[in-house]
Amino acid sequence: MTTRVVIVDDHPMVAEGLQSILETYDDLEIAGILTSGQEAVEAVERLEPDVMLLDLNMPGMGGLSATEIILERRPETRVLILSMHDSPEYISTALRHGARGYVLKDVPVDEVKTAIDAVLSGEQYLCTGARTSLSPGTADGREPLTGREQTILLQLAQGKSNKEVALALDISVRTVETHRKNIRRKLGISSTAGLTRYAMEHGVLQGTGH
């Protein structure tokens, strides 16, 4: 079985360098090279990648927002973040958004292959630098909402039903229900009135122009 890999990075040298080395592995096929999060979101259903190597910092839609939407559109794709940033905030946020692994750009390329194999087999993969950075005790008590969850919360707080939210965001009702469940779990709030109150108190409703 050949693994379909898509590389998403706005630096051509990085993308082409990765491509030339990963293509030397018989079990990998580079299905595409993209330069932005928006392109990744638009192409994921067409390219059907098993693994997407995704840069975090790109013009327009960044890697975090892209990860959530990619996984909504094609949940079986494994997202592996490739980044220069080794701060705990970046790493833990990427994992919360659904990334299956996090690899720093200065690792040897054979470690990228190890990471691809790991996430394909269902494991989470952090390179040594990322693991060291993400030492225990970096997370605070309450798990923050991701950008996508804030968008859903905003819609729900305006009194919209799951079906209306699904239509507005062009996702399935089941996806909305999953997000809603995660929001409830993180905030400990189940009623729509409670969600609306939380959104008002935390400025989510004021952020509609964002």
N, C-alpha and C positions, 0 to 999 in steps of 0.2 A: 504494500500500500504506500502510495506517495503522499506526503504531507504537503498541502497547498499553503504557501506562506505569502502574505502580503506585507510589504514594507511601507510604512507611512512616516516620512521625514522630509522636512522642507530644505534640508541640506543635501544637494545631489551627491557630493563626495561621500557622505556617510551612507546614503542609500545604495549607491553603486558599489561602494566597497563591501558592504554587507552582502549584496546580491552576488558579487563575483566569488566570494568565499563560500556562501551557503549553497551556491549552485554546484560546488564540488562534491556535495553529499548526494549520493544516488537516491536517497529516500526523501529528498526535499525538492519541491518545484516552486519557483518564484512565480506566483500567479499575477503579480502586479506591483508597481511602485507608484505610490501616491504622495502628494506633497502637503496635504492639509487634512484636518479632522473632518471638514465638510465633505471632501472627496471620499474619505473612508466610509462615512455614514451612507453616502449615496451609492457607493460601489459594493458594499458588503454582500448584498443579496445576489448581485450579478457575478461577483468573483468567487463567492462561496469559499473563503479561506478557512482552513482548519485553525491556523494561528495568524494573528495580526501583530506585527512588531510596530509599536506605536510610540512616537516621540511625544513628550508632554507639551513642550512649548512650541506652538506653531501659530502662524498668523491666522486670524479669524477664530474658528472653533478650535480650542485646544484639545489635548489628549483626554482630559478627564471627562468633559462633556461628551466627547465623541465615544468614549468607552461605554457610557451608559446607554447611548442611543444605538450603538452597534449591537450591544447585547440584547436590547429590546427587539431589534429587527432580525437578529440571527443568534439566538442564545447559545448555539453549539460552537460558535467561534470562540477560541481562547485568546484573550488579549494579553500581550506581554509588553510591558512598558520598557522602553529604552530611553534613559535620561542621563543628563550630566548631574542632576541634582541628587544629593545623598541626604537631604535633610529629612528627619523623621516625619515631618508634616506632609511632605510630598509623597513619601512612600506609603504611609498609613492611609492618606486620602485616596491614593490610586487604588489600593486594595479594597477600600470601602466602596469605591465606584464600580468594582467588579473585575478589576484586573487580576489575572491569575499569577502574575509574576512581575518582578521589577529587577531590571539589570542596568547597571551603570555603563555608560558608553566606553569607559576605559578598560573594560574586561577583555581578555583574549576572546577572539571570535569563536573558538571551540566551546567556550562557556555559553555563548548564545545558543549553540546547538544543544548543549546539555539542558538549558532552560526550556527550549522548544520541546524536547523529549519529555521533560518533567511535566509541563503544563498539559501536554497531550495525554499523559497517563492519569490526569486528574489531580496531580499534586500542585501545591503552590510553590513557586520558586523565587527565592531572593538570593541575589549574588552576595558574596561575603561582605562587601562594603555596605550594601543595603541592610543586611542582617545585623551587622555591628551597630549601624546607625539606629536601627529600630529596636534598641534594647528595651527590656520590660520597664514599665512605668512611664512611657511617653504618652500614653493615652489618658485623657481626663475622664471623669465619671460618665457623663452623658455623651452618647454617640451623636455627632452632629449630622444634620440632614445633608444629603448630597444636593448638587444643583438641580438635578432632575426631580428629586423629591420635593424641593422647594417650589418648583414649577407646578407639580401636581397639587401640593398643599394649597397654593395660591388659587388654583381652579376650584378645589373642593371648598375652600373658605368662602368663595363667592357663591356657594350654594349649588354648584353644578353636581349632577349625578355622575356616577362612574361612566355611564354611556356618553354623556355630554363631554366629559373630559377626554374620553377615548377618541371621540370625533374631532375635538379641537386640536389634539396633539397627534392625530393620525397613528394611534396605537390601538392594540386590542383591549377590550374591557378587562380581560384577564390580567394583562400587564398593569392596568390601572389598579386593579384589586391587589396585586402583589405589592406595588409601590405603597398603596394605602395601608396595607398590613405592616410594612416596614416603618412607615411614618408613625402609626399607632404604637408599634413596639418601642421605637426610639423615644417618642414623646410621652408615652403612657396616657394617651388621650384617645378615646374611641368615638365620642359624639362629634357631629358636624359643628355644633355650637362651640364645643371645646376647641376644635381645630381653628375655627374662625377667630376665637378669642386669642389663641396662641399666635396666629398670623398677624393680628392687629398689634399685640403687645411686642412682637419681635420685628415689627416693621416690614413683614413680608408683603402685606397688602399695599403698603406705600410704594413698594418697589415695582409696581406694575409697568412703569415706563422703561425698566432696565432691559 
